[in-house]
Amino acid sequence: MVMFSIGACGYGLLELAWRGRTHWSMLTAGGICFTAFGWLGNRFRQAGLFVKSLLGCALITSVEFIFGVIFNIILKKGIWDYSKMPFHIIGQICPLYSGLWFLLSSAAVPFAGMMHRRLGKD
């Protein structure tokens, strides 16, 4: 629960700083991702930062796609729309934001792994 809360609050604050708004579903996505980052950070402790960042990027992009399909397409909440971005996939994910998730993951995965170990989840 601590890992989930850190991720939810952290991502909510990040989105408020970036876009000036957020949605409760993004707090859930952030909590899921940070909790999974803790596992990734431990499971791939010996892996290089590039690998950890790539795994984190893939995880966030996947969660973003799933949440986008559910909240933006099925429930029509209109939380975000990347349809004007180059190479987007049904307006839910795009390479630019995946690149930003890669950069975010380079700090978040190692930090989450450390938090995971400190919380005794190793």
DSSP file (Angstrom, degrees, kcal/mol; ACC not computed):
  #  RESIDUE AA STRUCTURE BP1 BP2  ACC     N-H-->O    O-->H-N    N-H-->O    O-->H-N    TCO  KAPPA ALPHA  PHI   PSI    X-CA   Y-CA   Z-CA
    1    1 A M     >        0   0    0      0, 0.0     4,-2.4     0, 0.0     5,-0.2   0.000 360.0 360.0 360.0 -34.6    0.0    0.0    0.0
    2    2 A V  H  >  +     0   0    0      2,-0.2     4,-2.4     1,-0.2     5,-0.2   0.933 360.0  47.5 -64.7 -45.5    2.9    2.4    0.7
    3    3 A M  H  > S+     0   0    0      1,-0.2     4,-2.3     2,-0.2     5,-0.2   0.924 112.5  49.4 -61.8 -44.6    4.4    1.8   -2.8
    4    4 A F  H  > S+     0   0    0      1,-0.2     4,-2.7     2,-0.2    -1,-0.2   0.919 111.4  49.3 -60.2 -44.8    1.0    2.3   -4.4
    5    5 A S  H  X S+     0   0    0     -4,-2.4     4,-2.7     2,-0.2     5,-0.3   0.890 109.6  51.0 -64.5 -40.7    0.5    5.5   -2.5
    6    6 A I  H  X S+     0   0    0     -4,-2.4     4,-2.8     1,-0.2     5,-0.2   0.936 113.8  45.3 -61.5 -45.7    3.9    6.9   -3.4
    7    7 A G  H  X S+     0   0    0     -4,-2.3     4,-2.6     2,-0.2     5,-0.3   0.899 113.3  49.4 -65.4 -41.4    3.2    6.2   -7.0
    8    8 A A  H  X S+     0   0    0     -4,-2.7     4,-2.2    22,-0.2    -2,-0.2   0.946 117.0  40.4 -64.0 -48.6   -0.3    7.6   -7.0
    9    9 A C  H  X S+     0   0    0     -4,-2.7     4,-2.6     2,-0.2     5,-0.2   0.927 116.3  50.5 -66.3 -44.8    0.8   10.8   -5.3
   10   10 A G  H  X S+     0   0    0     -4,-2.8     4,-2.2    -5,-0.3    -2,-0.2   0.924 114.3  42.5 -60.6 -46.6    4.0   11.1   -7.3
   11   11 A Y  H  X S+     0   0    0     -4,-2.6     4,-2.7    -5,-0.2     5,-0.2   0.894 112.4  54.0 -70.6 -37.9    2.3   10.7  -10.6
   12   12 A G  H  X S+     0   0    0     -4,-2.2     4,-2.3    -5,-0.3    -2,-0.2   0.930 111.7  45.2 -58.8 -45.3   -0.6   13.0   -9.7
   13   13 A L  H  X S+     0   0    0     -4,-2.6     4,-2.3     2,-0.2    -2,-0.2   0.889 111.9  52.5 -65.6 -39.9    1.9   15.7   -8.8
   14   14 A L  H  X S+     0   0    0     -4,-2.2     4,-2.2    -5,-0.2    -2,-0.2   0.919 111.4  46.3 -60.9 -44.4    3.9   15.1  -12.0
   15   15 A E  H  X>S+     0   0    0     -4,-2.7     4,-3.2     2,-0.2     5,-1.0   0.882 110.2  52.9 -68.8 -37.9    0.7   15.4  -14.0
   16   16 A L  H  X5S+     0   0    0     -4,-2.3     4,-0.8     4,-0.2    -1,-0.2   0.909 112.8  45.3 -61.4 -40.9   -0.4   18.6  -12.2
   17   17 A A  H  <5S+     0   0    0     -4,-2.3    -2,-0.2    -5,-0.1    -1,-0.2   0.884 120.6  39.4 -68.4 -38.5    3.0   20.2  -12.9
   18   18 A W  H  <5S+     0   0    0     -4,-2.2    -2,-0.2    -5,-0.2    -3,-0.2   0.923 137.0  10.8 -79.3 -47.4    3.0   19.0  -16.6
   19   19 A R  H  <5S-     0   0    0     -4,-3.2    -3,-0.2     2,-0.3    -2,-0.1   0.581  91.9-121.2-111.8 -15.5   -0.7   19.6  -17.6
   20   20 A G  S  <<S+     0   0    0     -5,-1.0     2,-0.3    -4,-0.8    -4,-0.2   0.525  87.6  53.1  83.6   4.7   -2.2   21.5  -14.7
   21   21 A R        -     0   0    0     -6,-0.7    -2,-0.3    -9,-0.0     2,-0.3  -0.977  57.2-174.1-160.0 164.3   -4.8   18.8  -14.1
   22   22 A T        -     0   0    0     -2,-0.3     2,-0.3    -3,-0.1   -10,-0.1  -0.883  17.7-130.2-150.5-177.9   -5.2   15.1  -13.5
   23   23 A H    >>  -     0   0    0     -2,-0.3     3,-1.8     1,-0.1     4,-1.0  -0.975  29.4-113.3-140.1 148.4   -7.9   12.4  -13.1
   24   24 A W  H 3> S+     0   0    0     -2,-0.3     4,-1.8     1,-0.3     3,-0.3   0.815 114.8  63.4 -56.0 -30.9   -8.3    9.8  -10.4
   25   25 A S  H 3> S+     0   0    0      1,-0.2     4,-2.3     2,-0.2    -1,-0.3   0.826  98.5  55.3 -63.7 -29.7   -7.6    7.1  -12.9
   26   26 A M  H <> S+     0   0    0     -3,-1.8     4,-2.5     2,-0.2    -1,-0.2   0.816 103.4  54.3 -73.7 -29.6   -4.1    8.5  -13.4
   27   27 A L  H  X S+     0   0    0     -4,-1.0     4,-2.2    -3,-0.3    -2,-0.2   0.905 109.7  48.2 -65.5 -40.7   -3.4    8.2   -9.7
   28   28 A T  H  X S+     0   0    0     -4,-1.8     4,-2.5     2,-0.2    -2,-0.2   0.925 111.4  49.5 -63.8 -45.3   -4.4    4.5  -10.0
   29   29 A A  H  X S+     0   0    0     -4,-2.3     4,-2.7     1,-0.2    -2,-0.2   0.914 111.1  49.9 -60.8 -43.1   -2.1    4.1  -13.0
   30   30 A G  H  X S+     0   0    0     -4,-2.5     4,-2.5     1,-0.2   -22,-0.2   0.891 110.6  49.7 -62.5 -40.1    0.8    5.7  -11.1
   31   31 A G  H  X S+     0   0    0     -4,-2.2     4,-2.0   -24,-0.3    -2,-0.2   0.910 112.1  47.6 -64.6 -42.8    0.2    3.5   -8.1
   32   32 A I  H  X S+     0   0    0     -4,-2.5     4,-2.3     2,-0.2    -2,-0.2   0.936 114.0  47.3 -62.7 -46.8    0.2    0.4  -10.2
   33   33 A C  H  X S+     0   0    0     -4,-2.7     4,-2.6     1,-0.2    -2,-0.2   0.924 112.5  47.2 -64.1 -45.4    3.3    1.4  -12.1
   34   34 A F  H  X S+     0   0    0     -4,-2.5     4,-1.7     2,-0.2    -1,-0.2   0.882 111.4  51.6 -67.0 -36.3    5.4    2.4   -9.0
   35   35 A T  H  X S+     0   0    0     -4,-2.0     4,-1.2    -5,-0.2    -1,-0.2   0.927 113.0  45.3 -62.7 -44.2    4.4   -0.9   -7.3
   36   36 A A  H  X S+     0   0    0     -4,-2.3     4,-2.9     1,-0.2    -2,-0.2   0.848 106.7  60.1 -67.6 -33.8    5.5   -2.8  -10.3
   37   37 A F  H  X S+     0   0    0     -4,-2.6     4,-3.4     1,-0.2    -1,-0.2   0.875 100.1  56.3 -60.1 -37.1    8.7   -0.7  -10.5
   38   38 A G  H  X S+     0   0    0     -4,-1.7     4,-1.3     2,-0.2    -1,-0.2   0.918 110.2  44.0 -60.0 -43.5    9.6   -1.9   -7.0
   39   39 A W  H  X S+     0   0    0     -4,-1.2     4,-3.3     2,-0.2     3,-0.3   0.934 115.3  48.4 -66.1 -46.4    9.4   -5.5   -8.2
   40   40 A L  H  X S+     0   0    0     -4,-2.9     4,-2.6     1,-0.2    -2,-0.2   0.918 107.8  55.1 -59.7 -44.3   11.3   -4.6  -11.4
   41   41 A G  H  < S+     0   0    0     -4,-3.4    -1,-0.2     1,-0.2    -2,-0.2   0.827 116.9  36.4 -59.9 -32.8   14.0   -2.8   -9.5
   42   42 A N  H >< S+     0   0    0     -4,-1.3     3,-1.4    -3,-0.3    -2,-0.2   0.893 116.3  50.4 -85.0 -45.4   14.6   -5.9   -7.3
   43   43 A R  H 3< S+     0   0    0     -4,-3.3     3,-0.2     1,-0.3    -2,-0.2   0.863 122.7  33.3 -61.8 -36.8   14.1   -8.6  -10.0
   44   44 A F  T >< S+     0   0    0     -4,-2.6     3,-1.2    -5,-0.3    -1,-0.3  -0.175  77.5 134.8-112.4  38.1   16.5   -6.8  -12.3
   45   45 A R  T <  S+     0   0    0     -3,-1.4    -1,-0.2     1,-0.3    -2,-0.1   0.839  75.5  45.9 -56.8 -37.3   18.8   -5.4   -9.7
   46   46 A Q  T 3  S+     0   0    0     -3,-0.2    -1,-0.3    -4,-0.2    -2,-0.1   0.582  92.6 102.7 -85.1  -9.9   21.9   -6.5  -11.6
   47   47 A A  S <  S-     0   0    0     -3,-1.2    -3,-0.0     1,-0.1     2,-0.0  -0.329  79.4-101.9 -71.6 155.7   20.7   -5.2  -14.9
   48   48 A G     >  -     0   0    0      1,-0.1     4,-2.1    -2,-0.0     5,-0.2  -0.236  31.3-104.7 -72.6 166.4   22.0   -1.9  -16.3
   49   49 A L  H  > S+     0   0    0      1,-0.2     4,-2.8     2,-0.2     5,-0.2   0.844 119.2  58.7 -62.0 -35.3   20.1    1.4  -16.1
   50   50 A F  H  > S+     0   0    0      2,-0.2     4,-2.4     1,-0.2    -1,-0.2   0.931 107.7  45.8 -60.8 -45.7   19.2    1.2  -19.8
   51   51 A V  H  > S+     0   0    0      2,-0.2     4,-2.6     1,-0.2     5,-0.2   0.925 113.8  48.5 -64.2 -45.3   17.4   -2.2  -19.3
   52   52 A K  H  X S+     0   0    0     -4,-2.1     4,-2.6     1,-0.2    -2,-0.2   0.911 112.9  48.5 -61.0 -42.5   15.6   -1.0  -16.2
   53   53 A S  H  X S+     0   0    0     -4,-2.8     4,-2.6     2,-0.2    -2,-0.2   0.895 111.3  49.8 -65.2 -40.1   14.5    2.2  -18.1
   54   54 A L  H  X S+     0   0    0     -4,-2.4     4,-2.4     2,-0.2    -2,-0.2   0.910 112.2  47.4 -65.2 -43.2   13.4    0.2  -21.1
   55   55 A L  H  X S+     0   0    0     -4,-2.6     4,-2.3     2,-0.2    -2,-0.2   0.918 113.4  48.2 -64.2 -43.2   11.3   -2.1  -18.9
   56   56 A G  H  X S+     0   0    0     -4,-2.6     4,-2.8    -5,-0.2     5,-0.2   0.908 111.1  50.7 -62.9 -42.0    9.8    0.8  -17.0
   57   57 A C  H  X S+     0   0    0     -4,-2.6     4,-2.7     2,-0.2     5,-0.2   0.921 110.9  48.6 -60.6 -45.8    9.0    2.5  -20.2
   58   58 A A  H  X S+     0   0    0     -4,-2.4     4,-2.0     2,-0.2    -2,-0.2   0.897 112.7  49.0 -62.6 -40.4    7.3   -0.6  -21.6
   59   59 A L  H  X S+     0   0    0     -4,-2.3     4,-2.6     2,-0.2     5,-0.2   0.957 114.0  43.6 -64.4 -51.5    5.3   -1.0  -18.4
   60   60 A I  H  X S+     0   0    0     -4,-2.8     4,-3.1     1,-0.2     5,-0.2   0.925 114.1  50.5 -62.7 -44.3    4.1    2.6  -18.2
   61   61 A T  H  X S+     0   0    0     -4,-2.7     4,-2.2    -5,-0.2    -1,-0.2   0.889 112.0  48.5 -61.4 -38.8    3.3    2.7  -22.0
   62   62 A S  H  X S+     0   0    0     -4,-2.0     4,-2.6    -5,-0.2    -2,-0.2   0.926 113.3  45.9 -66.2 -45.5    1.3   -0.5  -21.6
   63   63 A V  H  X S+     0   0    0     -4,-2.6     4,-3.0     1,-0.2     5,-0.3   0.915 112.3  52.1 -63.3 -42.5   -0.6    0.8  -18.5
   64   64 A E  H  X S+     0   0    0     -4,-3.1     4,-2.5    -5,-0.2    -1,-0.2   0.907 110.5  48.1 -60.7 -42.1   -1.3    4.0  -20.3
   65   65 A F  H  X S+     0   0    0     -4,-2.2     4,-2.6    -5,-0.2    -2,-0.2   0.940 113.6  46.2 -64.0 -47.4   -2.6    2.2  -23.4
   66   66 A I  H  X S+     0   0    0     -4,-2.6     4,-2.3     1,-0.2    -2,-0.2   0.940 116.0  44.7 -61.9 -48.0   -4.9    0.0  -21.3
   67   67 A F  H  X>S+     0   0    0     -4,-3.0     4,-3.3     1,-0.2     5,-0.6   0.883 112.3  53.8 -64.3 -37.5   -6.2    2.9  -19.2
   68   68 A G  I  X>S+     0   0    0     -4,-2.5     4,-1.8    -5,-0.3     5,-1.6   0.922 109.0  47.3 -62.3 -44.8   -6.6    5.0  -22.3
   69   69 A V  I  <>S+     0   0    0     -4,-2.6     5,-2.8     3,-0.2     4,-0.4   0.933 118.9  41.4 -62.0 -44.7   -8.7    2.3  -24.0
   70   70 A I  I  <>S+     0   0    0     -4,-2.3     5,-2.5    -5,-0.2     6,-0.2   0.977 128.0  26.2 -67.1 -56.2  -10.9    1.9  -20.9
   71   71 A F  I  <5S+     0   0    0     -4,-3.3     6,-3.3     3,-0.2     7,-0.3   0.874 130.7  33.7 -83.0 -38.4  -11.3    5.6  -19.8
   72   72 A N  I  <<S+     0   0    0     -4,-1.8     6,-0.3    -5,-0.6    -3,-0.2   0.887 130.8  24.6 -86.2 -40.3  -10.9    7.5  -23.1
   73   73 A I  I   <S+     0   0    0     -5,-1.6    -3,-0.2    -4,-0.4    -4,-0.1   0.934 130.8  31.0 -92.8 -54.6  -12.4    5.1  -25.6
   74   74 A I  I   <S+     0   0    0     -5,-2.8    -3,-0.2    -6,-0.2    -4,-0.2   0.964 133.5  29.3 -72.2 -51.9  -14.9    2.9  -23.8
   75   75 A L  S   <S-     0   0    0     -5,-2.5    -1,-0.2    -6,-0.2    -4,-0.2   0.556  96.6-138.0 -87.4  -7.8  -16.0    5.3  -21.0
   76   76 A K        +     0   0    0     -6,-0.2    -4,-0.2     1,-0.1    -3,-0.1   0.872  50.9 146.5  54.8  44.2  -15.5    8.4  -23.2
   77   77 A K        -     0   0    0     -6,-3.3    -5,-0.2     3,-0.0    -1,-0.1   0.684  47.0-143.6 -83.2 -19.6  -13.9   10.4  -20.3
   78   78 A G        +     0   0    0     -7,-0.3    -6,-0.1    -6,-0.3     3,-0.1   0.889  41.7 154.7  61.0  42.0  -11.5   12.3  -22.6
   79   79 A I        -     0   0    0      1,-0.2     2,-0.3   -11,-0.1    -1,-0.1   0.898  69.4  -9.8 -71.0 -41.3   -8.6   12.4  -20.1
   80   80 A W        -     0   0    0    -12,-0.1     2,-0.3    11,-0.0    -1,-0.2  -0.971  56.4-161.3-150.6 164.2   -6.0   12.7  -22.9
   81   81 A D        +     0   0    0     -2,-0.3     3,-0.4    -3,-0.1    11,-0.2  -0.853  11.5 175.5-152.3 109.6   -5.8   12.5  -26.7
   82   82 A Y    >   +     0   0    0      9,-3.0     3,-2.2    -2,-0.3     9,-0.2   0.167  47.9 116.9 -97.8  16.7   -2.6   11.9  -28.5
   83   83 A S  T 3  S+     0   0    0      8,-0.4    -1,-0.2     1,-0.3     5,-0.1   0.682  74.6  53.3 -64.4 -16.4   -4.3   11.7  -31.9
   84   84 A K  T 3  S+     0   0    0     -3,-0.4    -1,-0.3     7,-0.1    -2,-0.1   0.485  91.4  95.5 -92.6  -3.9   -2.4   14.8  -33.1
   85   85 A M  S X  S-     0   0    0     -3,-2.2     3,-1.1     1,-0.1     6,-0.1  -0.609  87.4 -98.9 -85.6 146.4    1.0   13.4  -32.2
   86   86 A P  T 3  S+     0   0    0      0, 0.0    10,-0.3     0, 0.0    -1,-0.1  -0.366 100.8   4.8 -64.3 141.6    3.1   11.6  -34.8
   87   87 A F  T 3  S+     0   0    0      1,-0.2    -4,-0.1     7,-0.1     6,-0.0   0.726  88.2 164.1  60.5  27.4    2.9    7.8  -34.9
   88   88 A H    <   -     0   0    0     -3,-1.1     2,-0.6    -6,-0.2     6,-0.2  -0.281  37.5-129.8 -68.7 160.0    0.2    7.6  -32.2
   89   89 A I  B >> S-A   93   0A   0      4,-2.3     3,-2.6     1,-0.1     4,-1.0  -0.964  80.5 -35.9-115.8 113.1   -1.7    4.4  -31.6
   90   90 A I  T 34 S-     0   0    0     -2,-0.6    -7,-0.2     1,-0.3    -1,-0.1   0.718 108.1 -71.3  39.4  33.7   -5.5    5.1  -31.5
   91   91 A G  T 34 S+     0   0    0      2,-0.3    -9,-3.0    -9,-0.2    -8,-0.4   0.546 121.9  94.7  74.0   7.6   -4.7    8.4  -29.8
   92   92 A Q  T <4 S+     0   0    0     -3,-2.6     2,-0.3     1,-0.3    -2,-0.2   0.764  87.2  17.8-105.1 -30.3   -3.7    6.7  -26.5
   93   93 A I  B  <  +A   89   0A   0     -4,-1.0    -4,-2.3    -8,-0.1    -1,-0.3  -0.963  61.1 177.8-138.3 156.9    0.1    6.3  -26.7
   94   94 A C     >  -     0   0    0     -2,-0.3     4,-2.0    -6,-0.2     3,-0.2  -0.984  41.2-107.7-154.6 158.7    2.8    7.9  -28.8
   95   95 A P  H  > S+     0   0    0      0, 0.0     4,-2.5     0, 0.0     5,-0.2   0.849 112.3  60.3 -59.7 -36.5    6.6    7.7  -29.1
   96   96 A L  H  > S+     0   0    0    -10,-0.3     4,-1.8     1,-0.2     5,-0.1   0.947 110.6  39.8 -58.4 -48.9    7.2   11.1  -27.6
   97   97 A Y  H  > S+     0   0    0      2,-0.2     4,-2.5     1,-0.2    -1,-0.2   0.844 111.7  56.9 -72.6 -31.6    5.6   10.2  -24.3
   98   98 A S  H  X S+     0   0    0     -4,-2.0     4,-2.0     2,-0.2    -1,-0.2   0.903 106.9  51.1 -62.2 -38.3    7.1    6.7  -24.4
   99   99 A G  H  X S+     0   0    0     -4,-2.5     4,-2.0     2,-0.2    -2,-0.2   0.898 109.6  48.9 -63.2 -40.4   10.5    8.5  -24.6
  100  100 A L  H  X S+     0   0    0     -4,-1.8     4,-2.6     1,-0.2    -2,-0.2   0.879 108.8  53.0 -66.5 -36.3    9.6   10.6  -21.6
  101  101 A W  H  X S+     0   0    0     -4,-2.5     4,-2.6     2,-0.2    -2,-0.2   0.865 105.7  55.4 -65.4 -34.8    8.5    7.5  -19.7
  102  102 A F  H  X S+     0   0    0     -4,-2.0     4,-1.3     2,-0.2    -2,-0.2   0.944 110.3  44.7 -60.0 -47.6   11.9    6.0  -20.5
  103  103 A L  H  X S+     0   0    0     -4,-2.0     4,-0.6     1,-0.2     3,-0.4   0.925 113.8  49.0 -63.5 -45.0   13.6    9.1  -18.9
  104  104 A L  H >X S+     0   0    0     -4,-2.6     4,-2.7     1,-0.2     3,-1.2   0.902 108.2  55.3 -59.8 -41.4   11.2    9.0  -15.9
  105  105 A S  H 3X S+     0   0    0     -4,-2.6     4,-2.1     1,-0.3    -1,-0.2   0.793  92.4  70.4 -64.2 -28.4   11.9    5.3  -15.5
  106  106 A S  H 3< S+     0   0    0     -4,-1.3    -1,-0.3    -3,-0.4    -2,-0.2   0.797 115.9  24.7 -62.7 -25.8   15.7    5.8  -15.3
  107  107 A A  H <X S+     0   0    0     -3,-1.2     4,-1.8    -4,-0.6    -2,-0.2   0.784 122.7  53.3 -99.8 -39.5   15.1    7.4  -11.9
  108  108 A A  H  X S+     0   0    0     -4,-2.7     4,-2.9     2,-0.2     5,-0.2   0.876 104.0  52.6 -71.1 -39.9   11.8    5.8  -10.8
  109  109 A V  H  X S+     0   0    0     -4,-2.1     4,-2.5     2,-0.2   -68,-0.2   0.959 113.4  42.1 -66.0 -50.3   12.7    2.1  -11.2
  110  110 A P  H  > S+     0   0    0      0, 0.0     4,-2.2     0, 0.0    -1,-0.2   0.919 116.9  49.5 -60.9 -40.4   15.9    2.2   -9.1
  111  111 A F  H  X S+     0   0    0     -4,-1.8     4,-2.5     1,-0.2    -2,-0.2   0.927 112.1  47.4 -63.0 -44.5   14.2    4.4   -6.5
  112  112 A A  H  X S+     0   0    0     -4,-2.9     4,-2.8     1,-0.2    -1,-0.2   0.884 109.8  53.7 -64.8 -38.3   11.2    2.1   -6.3
  113  113 A G  H  X S+     0   0    0     -4,-2.5     4,-2.1    -5,-0.2    -1,-0.2   0.916 110.2  47.2 -61.0 -42.8   13.5   -0.9   -6.0
  114  114 A M  H  X S+     0   0    0     -4,-2.2     4,-2.5     2,-0.2    -2,-0.2   0.924 113.5  47.8 -63.8 -45.0   15.3    0.8   -3.1
  115  115 A M  H  X S+     0   0    0     -4,-2.5     4,-2.0     1,-0.2    -2,-0.2   0.909 109.4  54.1 -62.3 -41.7   12.0    1.6   -1.4
  116  116 A H  H  <>S+     0   0    0     -4,-2.8     5,-2.6     1,-0.2     6,-0.3   0.910 111.2  45.2 -58.4 -44.9   10.7   -1.9   -2.0
  117  117 A R  H ><5S+     0   0    0     -4,-2.1     3,-1.7     1,-0.2     5,-0.3   0.909 111.1  52.5 -67.4 -41.7   13.8   -3.3   -0.2
  118  118 A R  H 3<5S+     0   0    0     -4,-2.5    -1,-0.2     1,-0.3    -2,-0.2   0.807 106.0  54.6 -65.6 -28.4   13.5   -0.8    2.6
  119  119 A L  T 3<5S-     0   0    0     -4,-2.0    -1,-0.3    -5,-0.2    -2,-0.2   0.432 120.2-112.0 -83.5   1.8    9.9   -1.8    3.2
  120  120 A G  T < 5S+     0   0    0     -3,-1.7    -3,-0.2    -5,-0.1    -2,-0.1   0.781  80.2 128.0  76.5  27.1   11.0   -5.4    3.5
  121  121 A K      <       0   0    0     -5,-2.6    -4,-0.2     1,-0.2    -3,-0.1   0.281 360.0 360.0 -96.1   9.9    9.4   -6.6    0.3
  122  122 A D              0   0    0     -5,-0.3    -1,-0.2    -6,-0.3    -5,-0.1   0.463 360.0 360.0 -69.0 360.0   12.6   -8.2   -1.0
